[in-house]
Amino acid sequence: MSLDGKVAIVTGASRGIGEFIARRFAADGAAVAVSARTVEEGDHPFPGSVASTVKTINEAGGTAIGIAADLAKQEDRSRLVQTTERELGPVDILVNNAAITYFEPVDDFTEGHYRLMFEVQVRAPFELAQLVLPGMRERKSGWILNISSGAARHPQGPPFMVLGRGGTVYGMCKAALERFTTGLASEVYGDNIAVNALSPSGLVATPGVVHHGLNRNVPEDRLEPVEVMAEASYALCTGDPAKLTGRVTYAKPILDELGIPVVTA
């Protein structure tokens, strides 16, 4: 299916995985609402911004608008959907990619960090889905994609491998997101709406991953080009909702299953 004429919201699209998903969707004709907190270059220590992603898409002949949103705030979630619908039209695709992460051990984890992570990574996807679902149900068409992580999987042991990276709360958030995915998929199946969760097959060296040092000592064959995630996201958001829904999957395996090659830069 082509995305020509479709409207998509991609959160956390100022850089990394979200940026490439937004660009991939726009390249196939979707009008994309690019959302993140970082509006202009220099607003964040990492390179990338809403303005840069929108500029790249528009200069390539696509259609995109930038909507600054802090998804920890309920009013920003509502404004994101309302602005998209007013400027671009009814939302056909929602990609919940935005995240804020603190890698701290449980005994040192602050209440503020805990609440913020769940607000952005669990509550925001839940509420954004609530906001776009009425229109999708009415049109009997829609795709919701939640970007997850291998961190959702349970550590194997004993003996347990000592990671020392404080990823327990991050894993909790992603596990909750995956259970939300399958539950919602079952609820909206009859309305021809697909809901899936997608994780990288390996480690994508996004600016955040590099900042936290998560790519240190990672073998080259465990690194995954960001284009693989973008293409897998495209596949899940153009597939038949009657067949490709309720999946908690990984980028490379789903592309292999569907017979889709990926060309990386």
N, C-alpha and C positions, 0 to 999 in steps of 0.2 A: 504494500500500500504506500502511496505517496503521501507526504505531509503537506502537499500543496493545499492552501486554504485552511489549514489547521492552526490553532492557537495553543501555544505551550508556555507554561511557567517553569522556569528552572531556577531553583534557589541555590545560593552559594556559587553563583556563576561568574564571579569576578576573576577567578583563576582556577587552575587545576582541572579536576574531573568535570565540575560544573560548567566551566568555560567551554571545554571541548564538546560536551553534550549540547550546549546551546548552539555552538557553531555547526555541529553536525545536523541538528534539526533544521536550522535556518538554511543550510545548503540544499536541503530537500524541499524547501518551500514553506516551512512553517514560519509564522509570525511569532517571535519569541520575546517574552517578558523576562529580561535578565535581572535577577535580584541578588542583592548582597548588601552588607554594611559598608563595604569599601566603595565609595562613589568615584573618586578620582585617584590617579596615581599619586603616591605620597601620603595618602590618608592612612596607610597601613605599612608596617615595615616590609612586608612581602610585596614583590611586584605583582601587578594585576589590579584591575578595578572594573566596576560596572561600565564606566565610560569606555574603557579600552575594549571590552568584549563587544559592546554595542557598535563601536566604530569599526572593528574588524568585520563584523557581520554585515553592516550596511555598506562598507566599501567593497565587499565581495558581491554585492547585489542582492543581499538578503534584507529581511525586515526584522528589526529589533528595537525595543525600547528599554530603557533602564529604569528600575524602580528600587530606590534605596529602602531597605527594610531590615529592622532588627527583629528577628523572629522570636526573641525572648519576650517581645511585647505583643499582647493580644491585638492592640489597635493597629500595629503594623501588619499583622497577618491579614486582618480584614481589609486594610487599605491596599495590600498587594493584589488581592483578588478583584476588588472593586475597580482599581485603576486599570488592571489588565482587561477586564470586561468592557470598560468604558473606552479605552484606547484601541484595543485590538479585536474585541468580540468575545463570545462565549469560550470558556476554557475547555479544550479537548484533551490536553495532556498536562499532567502535573508531575514534575520530577522533584522529589524531596531529597536534595543533596546537601543542604547547609548543615554545618556542624560546628560546635565549639568544644574543644577537648582539653582536659587537664590530665596529665599522666602523673598521678600521685598515688602512693599506697593508701589502702583503706584507713589505716589508723591515723593518717595525717590529712585525710580528705575533708575539706571544709564544707559546711552546709551550703554556703553560697555557691561554691563550684558545683556541688552535687545538684542543686536545684536548677542552676543555669543549664547544665548539660542535658538534664531531662526535659527542660522547657524547650530547648532548641531542637534536640534530636528525637524526642518522642511526642511531646505535646503539640509542637508546631506541625509536624506531618499529619497528626490526627486531626487537628483543627482545620488545616488547609484542605484536607480531604472532605471534611464536613461542608466547607464553603463551596467547593466545586461540584460536589455530588448531585445536588438538586438539578442543575443544568444538564449534567451528564445523563441522569436518569430520564429526564424529560426527552432528551434527544436519542436515548437508547444507544449511546456510544461514548466511550471514554477510556483513557489509559492513565493509571497512576503507577509511578515507579519510585520505590524507596531505595536509596543507595545505602547499602549495608557494608559489612566488613567481616572478614574471617575471625575477627575478635569475638563475634557472637558465639562461636563454637566453644564448647566446654574444654578447659584444660585437661589433658590426659594424664592419668597417674593413679596411684603413686608408683614410683617416685615422681614428683612433679618437676618439670623443667623450671628452673628459676630464671624468670625473664627480667625481674627487677625494673620494670618500666611502668608500673602502676596503672595497668590497663583494665582493671576490674570494672570500674564504673563505665568506662567506654564500652566494654563488652556487654554490660547490663543494658545499656541504651540500645545497642544494635540488636540484642536478642529480643527486646521488647518490640522494636520496630519490625522485626521479622514475624513475630507472632501476630502483630497488628495486620501485617500484609496478608497472611493466609486467612485470618478471620474476616477481614473486609472483603477479600476476593470471594469468599463463599456467600457473603451477604448481597453482593451486587452482581453476581454471576447472571442472574435472570434479566438484568438490564443491559447486558452486552458491554460491561465495563471490566477491563482487565486491571488487575492489581498484582504487581510483582516486586520482588526484592532482588537486587543485584549487587554482588561484591566483586572486587578485583580478584583474578585468579592468582596473582602475585602481588608484589608491592609496587604501587605507583608512586614514583618519586615526586610528589607534589611539593610545593613550597613548605607546607606544614609538616609533611613527613621528614623533609630534610632538616627543618628547624628543630624538630624533636629528636633528631639523630636516629630515627627508626630505620634508616637505610644503611646504617653502618654495619659493615661485615656481612651484608646480604649478598649472596652469590648473584652473578650477572643473570643466570637463568631464572632467578626468582623475581627479577624486576619485570614489570609489565608496562608497555607503552600506554600512555593515556588514551590513545586512539582506539585501543581494544575496548576499553570501558565505554567510550562514546558510541562505537559501532554496536556493541551489545545493547546499550540503552536504546538506540534507534530500532534495533530488531524487536525489542520487547514493547516498544511504543508504536509499532506499525503492524504487529501480529494480530491474528484473529483472536478476539477476546473469548470466543467459545472454546478455543484450544490452548492458547498460551496465556494462562492466568494462574494465580495461586502458586507461582514458582518462587522458591528461595534458591537462587542459582548463582553461578560464577561466570564471569565474562567469557573466558576462552571456551569452557565446556558448552555454553549455550550457543556460541557461534559455530562450534564444530557440529553440534547437533543439527543446527539449521543449515549447515553447508555454506556459511557466509565467510569469505576471506576478508582479511583486513590489510590495508596498505598503510604502513606507518610512515611518518615524515623522516 
